[in-house]
Amino acid sequence: MKFNEDSRVKIPSILHLISLGYEYFSLKNNEWDEETNIFKDIFFKSIKQINPNEDLEDDDIARLYDDVSLLLDNEDLGKAFYERLTEKSGIKLIDFENFDNNTFNVVTELTYKNGDDEFRPDIILLINGMPLIFIEVKKPNNKDGVLAERKRINTRFANKKFKKFINLTQLMMFSNNMEYDNESSEPIEGAFYATTSYKKPIFNYFREEEQFDLDTLLKPVDEQVENFVLKDNNLNVIKHSPEFITNKDPNTPTNRLSTSLFSKERLAFILKYAIAYVKETNGLEKHIMRYPQMFATKAIESTLEKGINKGIIWHTQGSGKTALTYYNVKYLTDYFQTKKIIPKFYFIVDRLDLLIQAHQEFASRGLIVHTISSRDEFAKDIKKTTVINNNSGQNEITVVNIQKFKDDPDVVSTKDYNIDIQRVYFLDEVHRSYNPKGSFLANLQESDPNAIKIGLTGTPLLGDDYNSKALFGNYIHKYYYNASIADGYTLRLIREEIETNYKMQLEKILKDIEVLKGDVDKKYIYAHKSFVEPMLKYIVEDFEKSRVMFNDNSIGGMVICDSSDQAKEMFEIFTTKYANRESEDEKIVTTAALILHDVGTKDERKQQVDDFKAGKIDFLFVYNMLLTGFDAKRLKKLYMGRVIRKHNLLQSLTRVNRTYKEFKYGFVVDFADISKEFDATNKAYFDELQSELGDEMEHYSNLFKSKEEIESEIQEIKETLFMFDTSNAEAFTQQISQIQDVKQMQNVVKVLENAKSLYNLIRLFGHYELLEKIDFAKLILLSREANNHLSLLNLKNKVEDGTDTTNILNVALEDVVFMFKKISEEELVLADKLKNTLRKTREALASNFDKKDPEFISLKEELERLFKQKKLSEVSQEEMNANIGSLNKIHEKIKELNRQNALLKDKYEKDEKYARIHKRLTERGDISKSQMQIFEALQGVKEDADEKVLQNTDMLNNESYFERMMLTNIINRFKTQQKINLTPDATRYINNLVVTEYINEFHGETA
């Protein structure tokens, strides 16, 4: 039986989508606009259907289509098109009010093509003829898991030629039909969703929180429809197989996520409310709701429907609470408007820097933002009966900083209260600053008793002062730290103690200062130049080593100082000693900013923060500012110069927990010995979890990587690298070059990669003997050499032994690292060109479906000869040029061969089996001189065989019976109907070809 990704995942997924209400649409004998991949006939018919009051003529829709096509040409990641897609006025592209009124289709293998560049997603969903969604599937346990697909999509989306398709696509799904591995730091196994990007789309986990009534939601797939899908994809043979029946289960990972994303009510929500365009410092990005944000939004709606007007969203730090507020402004605006109520949104913070950041976050997502920083302004705003203050009708939010509100016993009240206005307050970080005895909460309550108050927190209140739940109600939705780590949204943390010899040095300096100055305030001592200078020296050297260790000069650091005086002294020393260093080495730290409330202007501080996020500043020196609410993904090292208490400690630590590139951890360097305070904070935190959540306490157990886990990994490194000379890169290379076993080499590569992440952990637990054996400055080189040898081993096994060259087309040969003794810019450009040419040639050969074609065999052997001539690592510049020319010739020939094959396959309704049979009969030369005659005969054989197999797949288990049956059909179609005078040998030859193709397909073997 055919047992591949098509039979195991793609076809069952298509049938599941049909049961969700999507009509299967065959690409055979149908047309679409190849410039956009929009199916114009469906588009025209659907636009008329969903706009009955517009009295549209075909010319009107043609103009609309041209407008849409022009929007797709923008260099805006599809922003203008998305705004048009969701527009509420004018001619609708989608009917969101009556979503079932739209036309829903599912197609497969639609080619996205521009010139020679093309790709074909496995499944495409059309809404009103527009391909807004595509799905890529892989079989379970495929090599590299979903990462292989992520790599491909990154390459495709970086290609400007696919801009129109990227701008048009709203939602993507990638699945290898496996359950998630929650211990993996990469999305390798499972079903993931994403929206588009010109760079690297972010793969998101999805964990369904609602219970679907599948008996009502899923409609049975008609037998004739299923048969048509199987026949259209030339997979009749799988019809009755137990594997196929198993994979049609709606509870497979792929089908579950399809239900969660593409059931019509959920899809309408996602398309209308779950997408945001965000102006980041490095350009425009397109974001999609994370699943906890989606379910929190639905939980807020459910809470309001029950008549409850307050509650708490507890989402761990780094989970996107500002983004959640933005999505709810979009969603709740429409929610209230259906009730003829106009909402007015507020976001309440308790510090000026948080006001600035919130303003920036909301404005970057397209909201009109107003700010209020005084009680008088707030009183004036509360009394307003208007909601929208802009002429464009855009959504608005008012950010209120309550830090400087006077504790005035007089509450703000408004006599002219407008019942058609619904005030909605999102209160940030409700674990602090909201004193029930103060005037702010009283003002909020008395000014509008019907206002909705939604508290946001990532750290519930620790201590006995005030209780968040008593003030703001019960939890509306919860999302914990462990789930955030498992979902890849936040990192685990590593706490590093400073080295012992440095500790002793600091203690001596402190004593010297005390002798010199007498009994003075410790803050003065910690801000003294004699103390700060060596502290800064340690920080700078440690950070520069980290850049080497991580092989990443883009990371940034932050120092949380003991006092504002210490921060000022540290910045002054940095400016004098480190800022003016001249070096071309990018790991060297040369830039820093001092962020204090009394230094510089608000605009200057904002610019400095933006510059840090953009990578223009190496270090930030802070005291109280930026400890909460500050998100910079590149911030990966935090230097703690003082003990921070209770919830503020957790807030500060998680500044470094944002995901960034391939980092697995955020690092905290502890100068102040925070361990005791952290233990106390953790205990209080867990006590609250225990009292509020019972057994759910376990959801926060993974905040820090355990000592036992770290020691285990360190031991593995020691054992694996024990026999190697890691202090000498040349000796190391010679040693690993003697390894011929791929698995052994993979193990070396694995621990070398892990060692880069564990450098600080080795120091933390005092395994200094390992540091002596490994020069971490050389670690990157050793890792690269090991990876190179592994690549060459794989290549050698696949190509150079000459025993099995069948996999040459499935190996990404272009990923082999090209090494040169002299690296010039010209050589690097050539190497890149060679890689690209090799990739195109390999992919063109791999896409050929007729591996027995004599011309294909000749081209493949030509490619193999090219690789056996010389090791890839040793090619010269002259040889590279020659290889590029040779590869281009092979590429042109295989492109032409593939073009001819595609034409023939189309004649047989895209059935590769019969295209191959047709070619073999033509090559034989004694069947018929007429290609049309051969085609007519084979087409008849195909109709007979497909019908028989569809009715009873089991007949393929009895090869002799199938041979006898097909022999009769072949004689009938060739001799009786087409009058072809077959010899007995020719008849047996044709029958053998046909039977072999069907049996191979049935058993999942390559023809």
Secondary structure as UniProt FT lines:
FT   HELIX           6..10
FT   HELIX           11..19
FT   TURN            20..21
FT   STRAND          23..24
FT   TURN            28..29
FT   TURN            34..37
FT   HELIX           40..50
FT   HELIX           52..54
FT   HELIX           58..71
FT   TURN            72..73
FT   TURN            77..78
FT   HELIX           79..85
FT   TURN            97..98
FT   HELIX           99..101
FT   STRAND          104..108
FT   STRAND          112..114
FT   TURN            115..116
FT   STRAND          117..119
FT   STRAND          123..127
FT   TURN            128..129
FT   STRAND          130..137
FT   TURN            140..141
FT   TURN            143..144
FT   HELIX           145..157
FT   HELIX           160..162
FT   HELIX           163..168
FT   STRAND          171..175
FT   TURN            182..183
FT   STRAND          191..194
FT   HELIX           214..217
FT   HELIX           223..232
FT   TURN            233..234
FT   HELIX           236..238
FT   TURN            239..240
FT   HELIX           242..247
FT   TURN            250..251
FT   HELIX           253..262
FT   HELIX           264..273
FT   STRAND          275..280
FT   TURN            281..282
FT   STRAND          283..288
FT   HELIX           291..305
FT   TURN            306..307
FT   STRAND          310..315
FT   TURN            317..318
FT   HELIX           321..337
FT   TURN            338..340
FT   STRAND          342..349
FT   HELIX           352..364
FT   TURN            365..366
FT   STRAND          368..372
FT   HELIX           375..382
FT   TURN            391..392
FT   STRAND          396..401
FT   TURN            403..404
FT   TURN            419..420
FT   STRAND          421..427
FT   TURN            430..431
FT   TURN            436..437
FT   HELIX           439..447
FT   TURN            449..450
FT   STRAND          452..457
FT   HELIX           468..472
FT   STRAND          475..479
FT   HELIX           481..486
FT   TURN            487..488
FT   STRAND          492..497
FT   HELIX           500..517
FT   HELIX           522..526
FT   HELIX           529..550
FT   TURN            553..554
FT   STRAND          556..560
FT   HELIX           564..577
FT   TURN            578..580
FT   TURN            586..587
FT   STRAND          592..595
FT   TURN            597..598
FT   HELIX           602..613
FT   TURN            614..615
FT   STRAND          619..622
FT   TURN            625..626
FT   TURN            633..634
FT   STRAND          635..640
FT   HELIX           646..653
FT   HELIX           654..656
FT   TURN            661..662
FT   STRAND          665..670
FT   HELIX           675..693
FT   HELIX           694..700
FT   TURN            701..702
FT   HELIX           707..721
FT   TURN            722..723
FT   TURN            726..727
FT   HELIX           729..737
FT   HELIX           742..764
FT   TURN            765..766
FT   HELIX           768..773
FT   TURN            776..778
FT   HELIX           779..795
FT   HELIX           796..800
FT   HELIX           806..809
FT   HELIX           813..815
FT   HELIX           825..846
FT   TURN            851..852
FT   HELIX           854..868
FT   HELIX           872..874
FT   HELIX           877..907
FT   TURN            908..910
FT   HELIX           912..924
FT   HELIX           931..951
FT   HELIX           953..957
FT   HELIX           959..970
FT   HELIX           971..977
FT   HELIX           984..1003
//
